Amino acid sequence: MSGRTAAGALLLASVLVLFPLAASGAPPVRQVGVSIDAGQARITSGLRDVFSAEVRDKLRSGLPTRVLIQVTLERQGRKKAVTYWARNVEVTYDLWEENFSIVIEDDRGRRRARVASVEEAVGIASTLWRVPVAGTAGLEPGLYRLRVLAETNPVSMEMVENIRRWLARSSTGGSGSASAESRTNFFGSFVGVFVDRRIGEADKSVAFVSQWFELGKR
């Protein structure tokens, strides 16, 4: 088996561990916006419920609040996911400036924002707006859905740092098929360390699947 094939197989085998809902009954379904554009599946969804009242209370403490969002694409009738995407967000209240500094990291690079209110900070940190999360080139025609896991302050910093490594490697300035393949291969190469089997021990976790949608012609 080639290194590329082995990495892909490891990635697919690991996703069931990362998103255990697939093996433990029907997951909750949430209607999200899905559009296909330029070979990418894009998601639009609000994840404000990942900010519980307790998490919101911590936002003005001056300590960083981390939001980790992970998305996989899966095909109907298959148990394994076919793509993976992640975003890491850090929100910190500046006690001197009395505003919130927000750092967003995903495969499009690192961006920064600064806002005055809790609601603005929550909105930026938890909103996905037409975000490209899965390359569709080469996928078999059929019905697909997105599986989403969002967490605030995940318990494993090792997992977070490995995700940041993956994001740094995958920030190529674009989402073409070549970069998507390299991102998948790199993820597969260290997924044994990356996967956190203590999902649910974050301050707040939100997990769901989207509605089914069709890709290609059958």
Buried (B, 14 or more C-beta within 10 A) or exposed (E): EEEEEEBBEBBBEBBBBBBBBBEEEEBEEBEBEBEBEEBBBBBEBBBBEBBBEEBBEBBBEEEEBBBBBBBBBBBEEEEBBBBBBBBBBBBBBEEEEEBBBBBBBBBBEEEEBEBEEBEBBBBBBBEBEEBBBBBBEEBEEBBBBBBBBBBBBBBBEEBBEBBBBBBEBBBBEEBBEEBBBBBBBBBBBBBEEBBBEEBEEBBBBBBBBBEBBEBEEE
